[in-house]
Amino acid sequence: MNTLTLEADPIALDIRITDDDFSIGLIDGRRIIVPLAWYPRLFHATRAERQNWHLLGGGYAIEWPDLDEHIGIEGLLAGRRSGESGKSLARWLALRG
């Protein structure tokens, strides 16, 4: 089993979103690029919904309130994809119309 050990807490400063991925600029100068396909709610969102994000807790996580999506920076560094079940996603998509 692998364990992620961090030298310091990863803190996000900014986010850039395209039609294919999003990138997070970290306080230490790194930039993480993540495919939208890893997070189905972001993948199915409108451009306006994707752009409506907020940093939580001084940058430890990102929230998209229109999508009820919250993604922790530490999880991104660990390579964690969305854990949402297919059933939950289908229900959410149905509610969107």
N, C-alpha and C positions, 0 to 999 in steps of 0.2 A: 504494500500500500504506500502510495506517495503522499507526503504531507507538504503543504505549501507553507513555507516560513518566510515571512516578509521582514525586511530590515526596518521598514517604517510603514505606517498606514498609508495606503494608496489614496490620494486625494485628487479628484477631478477639478479642473479649472474651466474647461470649455468643452463643447460638443459641436461637431459638424456632421450633418446628415445629408446623404445623397439618396438617390433612388435605389441604390444597391447595398449601402453599408452606412455605418456611423463610426466616427472616430472620436476618441476622448483624449484630450490633452491633460496630462498629469502634472502635478506640481513639481515633480522632479525632472521634467523636460521630455519624458517619453510620451508617445502617442500610440494608443491601441486602436486598431481597426477591426471592426466586428461586422460580419455580414448580417443584414436585416433578416435573412432567412433563419437565423438562430433564434429570433424572437418573433413569432408569428403575428402577434398583435401589431408590432411595428411594421412588419412586412405588409399587412393588410390595411394599414392606416393611410389616411390621406396625407398629403404633404403638410397641410396646416396642422393636423394632429401630431405629426412627427416633430414639427418645429415648436410645439408647445410643451417644453420640458423645463424642469427645475432641478437644481442640485439640492440634495437633502443633507442636513447635518454638516455643513461646511464642505461638502464634496465627497462624502463617503458613498453616495448612491445618486442615481438619476430617477426622477419620477416624470411620467407622462400622465397627467391627471385625466385627460380625455380618454385614455386607453386603459386606465387602471393598471398601469405597468410600472414596476419598480425594479431597478437593476442595480445591484451592488457592484462597486468598482473592484473589490477583492474577488468576487465571483468571475468577473470578466478576465482578470489576470490569471485565474485558475482555469479558464477555458470552459466555464459552465454555460450551457445553453439554457433556454427556457425550460422549465420543468412542467409547464402547463400540459395537461392531458388533452388528447384529441377531442374527447367529449366536451370538456370545458371550452376549448377553442370553438368547436362547432356551435355550442350554445351562444357564445359571445358573438360569433359571426351572424347567427340567425337574428339576434336582437338588433344588430346594425342594419338589417334589411337587405 
